[in-house]
């Protein structure tokens, strides 16, 4: 029984617009096995999980469960057909109790009235099975720890009699103990013949818990096999592959004296102290997995997230970043990773977005000098080759790459000294990417400094002078770019250890 | 060329409300029962005078709605100001000072709204819902739950239909409304502060990212709006000649409706002073026309309700096309 291919995905493809995210992916899951689904950020794991759950429909390909065609019309339909997905950000209603959450949508009822007794019996059975009878069904979920919430999610999946459990980064926010407790449960579920797909970045855990693996790279299957026949290094190699070398325009620049330094800064979103120095004319790359604390570091530096300890020194003057207004005055500029909801006011015009941080330069006694503002915008549109009809065009009508150039133009225009760029090339076309690399190089050659957060290792290696790695909130390393390779960066990001 | 495109776009945005206004006016002027009276100067003058109170409050409300907020306490604030003016006159204060007391109380209530919204991080709906009760309660308390009579003064001439001197043509209240509308339109379109208000309403996160003190902007916006409500309270007193704590019950909804009919979006970032004024006049002419026709009150309410839904629907459709 256990050897049979329980879930089969055959030649699944999916694209968004022109972007082919999954390219003829095959995947198989046996009963009672833990199958690790691996890959870099953006390799296509999440899309595959969403197709499995029924949230997305594949463009082509087939899926079957126990030999029967599986075509979920929605996540609910998928759950009814036996596939439960537990997402990274847990899907629980915080104000409802444990019991209400577990039974939500699957309440035992008699003529529409909730049958409390039968509900309670089911829940106690499941919690007992999971070795967590101490979780009381009556407390609201918001009072539980993250680990306990995850148990509730798993209980929910079990009540629905799911035979396949997909766990998307289940351990990313768990403590060591909770992780071990989760693994015990996973082992128990295996004994019950439940098939588990384990999506994770943490390869050491994968090696510990998984039986088999499938690695995705750029939307294709880069390898699969038994965990016992591979190693962490082998998996990393499969994840990064042999990439075609890309062209990164290098504009000569020479790092000079220290421009920005922070000593032991901690903040509301940064629970581990970070110390870092940045030189004039230097591009510092920052690598790390999503959720490793790289974004939070930039936000705290810029005064968007609250700084609790430590000081930041810019050009010899120390200050505690409290509000972006002050940071901008001190020469910092921040590019948000999320240009749609934070980086740009997409319903305002290009000219407004470009000058929003410096409107006082375009005013006399508080009155806007619209003409001057528009001229400045036109100038930047030309300089950065932004494809727009006019400076009055509303930003959301521009393409992603051009939007990003508008956001970047704002920092250039406010004459920042230190550029904090969070995923500046995410989701934009190749031409715009190359242009953004070039801008970064030019800034460095003008003795300005750049901190450049990215999940795309080749660009980090190609553009940066030095690269720092974040792992679970901690700054692991900051070494010259020549010292790193894709494999060693990945390893440091995944394991938190220098090699 | 950019300029023409911009103004064309703005005109297109105002086209809907404007056509609505023309439609309302033409329908009533074609009704045989009222056609001879509806477009007379006397009637227009009276409609305009009736609009002053809603229009003044709606100026501030426009700013609040563009900034992404809402003010449910506007009408209570207005009533409190109305009562305080009468109270101050009875204390022996000269009319100028009494009017200032009213305006200042309005500004203070507005400031409190802004302060609570930004400091307690509460949603504007809740804070101003609370303030709606508080201001109304204080108004009744000050007035001991009845109307406050006050001796007549020049304040009561702000809202007369036939003003003295005759060359004013319309009542001083209307002139105040026109003047303040122009000032507010300029503030919104031509100043850095105005652009900051739009930015906060359009995307507060971006505004913060760009170093705009979003909290400060909001406090100013709510204070300004409170000031306008206070001023509306003074004109209300001028019209009634008494301080009535129960005046303008539910008027906040008319004020909000005017802004929305005029193209303001409750999700922030969009709206204009001219649009709001058109919204005010659409409602005023409708009320006036219905009354002249002898249609019952409930009929007006149904029509205005339908117009609000229609206006927003049309606006949505227009945006989808963009």
Interface residues (C-beta under 8 A of the other chain):
Chain A: X304 X323 X324 X325 X326 X327 X328 X329 X334 X336 X341 X342 X343 X344 X345 X346 X347 X348 X352 X353 X356 X357 X359 X360 X362 X363 X366 X367 X368 X370 X374 X390 X391 X392 X394 X397 X410
Chain B: X1 X2 X5 X6 X190 X191 X192 X193 X194 X195 X196 X198 X199 X202 X203 X205 X206 X207 X208 X209 X210 X211 X212 X213 X269 X270 X322
